[in-house]
Amino acid sequence: MRSMISKMGLGLLCLLATPASVFAAKGAFTCAFTDVFECVDVAGCKRVTLEFVNLPPVLRIDFDKKVMTSDDLGRDPTPVNIEHIVEKGDIVLLHGIGENEISPRSFSAAISTKTGKIHAGIATGDAMLALVGDCVDDL
């Protein structure tokens, strides 16, 4: 229960804090996802929870080290390398490959440096996740 309250508090802090700065591709962001949709062939997309798709509620994106780390307060952080980071105007684009032996995956995201909004996708061989959330300069 304490872990759930901590997760909700950290997510709320990401939603209420100042949006990501203009110098987006430097330093680190903390991002919390507010909406998750799972899309599969024929059935289409449906809203799901982070727990249902086994994703952490908070991610830390370190642009300098090109690594994304899960920040699930109940578990050890899981680092994932970011292959590409590109700034196009007020949008930071990033892409990488997840290292999951059972279900290989690709991820990509677009982060607005004006609003701090993140729109991301995770693709596997049989499904796609669409995620929406908010990022702030690293806490």
N, C-alpha and C positions, 0 to 999 in steps of 0.2 A: 504494500500500500504506500509506504514512504517513497519507494522508487517511482511509483506512478505519479504521486504529487510532485516530486522533483522534476520529472519529465514534463508535466503540464506547466509547471512554473517556468522552466527554461524555454519551452515553446512559446508561452505567453510573452516572455521577455523579448524573444525574437520578433514577435508581432508588433510590440509596442515601442521598441527601441528605434533609434535613428536609422534610416535606410543605409544601405551600403554606399560607400563614398565613391567619388568620381575616379579615384585611383584604384580601380577595381582589380586589375591584374597584378597587384602587389599586396603583400601581407596575407591576411586570412579573413574569411567570412564564417559566420555560424549561421546555418540555415535550418529552419523548421518547416516541415511539410504540413499543410492544412487540408489538402484534398488529394485523394489517391483513387485512380480508376484502373481496373484490370480489364484488358481487352483481349478477347480470344476469337478465333475464327468462328463464323456463323452466329455465335451467341451475342457478339457485340461487346460493348463496354458496360461495366457496372461499378458503382462506387463501393470501395472496400476500405478496411482499416489497415493501418500500418502493421498491426500485429498479424492480420490475416495473410499478408504477403511477406512477413518476416523482415520488415525494414525498420531501422532505428528511427526514432522521432526527430533526431537532430543530427546534422552532418556538419563537420568542420572542413572547410575547403582552404587548403594552404597553397596559394598561388606560387609562392617562392619555391617551395619544395615539390610542386606539382603532385600533390597527394590529397586525397579526400579520406577523412577518418570518421567512422561512425562514432557517435557520442551517446551511446545507450548507457545510461547511468548504472544499469544493473549488470553489465558485461564488460569484458576487456575491449578497448577500441580496436576496430578492424580497419587497417589502412588499405586503400586502393589507389594505384597509380593513375594519374591523369595523363593521357597521351598527348593531347593537344589543348592549348589555351590560346584563344584569339580574341582581341578586342576590336569590335566594329562599332565605332561611334559610342553610344551609351549602353551597348550590350556586350557582355563577356560571354563567349561561347566556349564550352569545354566538352571533351569527349574522351572516353576510355573503354577498356575491356575489363570486365569482372573476372576474377580468377576463381571461378567456381567449377570444380571438376564435374559435378553431377549435372549442372545446368549452365553451360557457358552463356555469358551475357555481354551486351554492349550497352553503354550508357552515354547520354548526351544531355546538356543543359544549356539554357540561355538565362543569364542573370542581368536584370536592368540595373544600371548604376544610378539611375534617377529615382526609382521607386523601391529597389531592393527585392522586387518580385523574382522568383525563380520558377521556370517552367522546365521540367525534365522528363526524360523518358528512359525506360530500361526495356531492352528487347531480348527475348530468349527465343529458342527454336519453336516454341508453341504459344507464346503470349507476349503482351506488351503492357507495361505499366506507364501511365501518364500521371505525373505528380506536379502539384502547384504548391508554392509556399512563399516564405519571406526570408530574406537574409539581412544580417547586420554585420558591420565591421566586427572583427573578432572580439569576444568579450574577455 
